Amino acid sequence: MKNWKIYISIVLLYIAMQFGSIPAAEGFINYFKNSRGFEPDEARFYGFAWALFITNLIAAPIILFMTTRNKQFWDIFKKGKKASPWMTVVWGVLGFFMAMAGQMLAGIIEMALGIMPGSDNTALLSEVAKSSPIIIISIVIFAPLLEEIVFRRVLFGGLYTKSNFWVAAILSGVIFAVVHGELEHTLIYMAPGLVFAFLYYHTKRIWAPMIAHFMMNGFVMIVQLNMDKLLEFQERHQAFIFLLP
């Protein structure tokens, strides 16, 4: 199977997974509301979480299998040597900090442009995670795994073979941002997308951006789930400083 056929198959399956989670969510919502007696909001959160988890669980092994259909699927960089497994991990960890720094810079730029900070998607997902923790697996494991295959290997990799790093990185980064559905925060999503593309290009291994993506999603989720405790700590810290002579 030629690479472009694999590209199309992976993208179509990824899209089918996204849209397929909608009717699946409706089914789960009805189950939790009618059969389990959950309140409407709780049933909606549980239904959405389980639908996303199940569709991810089905799609992930199929997409991974597709990547094995052609032995040259992962060989898109003709020049340079692949990073060692150890350096791949090192760059993955460094990439996490680079992606976070990129998002902070993007946030500053957006605020300068008059765009209010805060992501509705992140806020919603954190609320769902508080009710139904199963979604954390989708956010921290499945999302980075599938998104790096789709946006870095398929989109960035496919564009890179026909153009150059910057064209491929910017176009795939824009698409990565648009797919997240918050156009006003395009820069916020595009910044880590560019970092992940650089990690893939520099190490020649998809695991580098995956590790950075795993860590980033995990960090954001930890912060969101502990926001109340962090705010309480901040208030106590400020009060302590105020009492100092």
Secondary structure, DSSP 8 states (H G I E B T S, - for coil): --HHHHHHHHHHHHHHHHHHHHHHHHHHHHIIIIIS---HHHHHHHHHHHHHHHHHHHHHHHHHHHTTSSTTTT----SS----HHHHHHHHHHHHHHHHHHHHHHHHHHHHTT-----HHHHHHHHHHHH-TTHHHIIIIIHHHHHIIIIIIIIIHHHHTTS-HHHHHHHHHHHHHHHTT-GGGHHHHHHHHHHHHHHHHHHS-THHHHHHHHHHHHHHHHHHHTHHHHHHHHHHHHHHHHH--
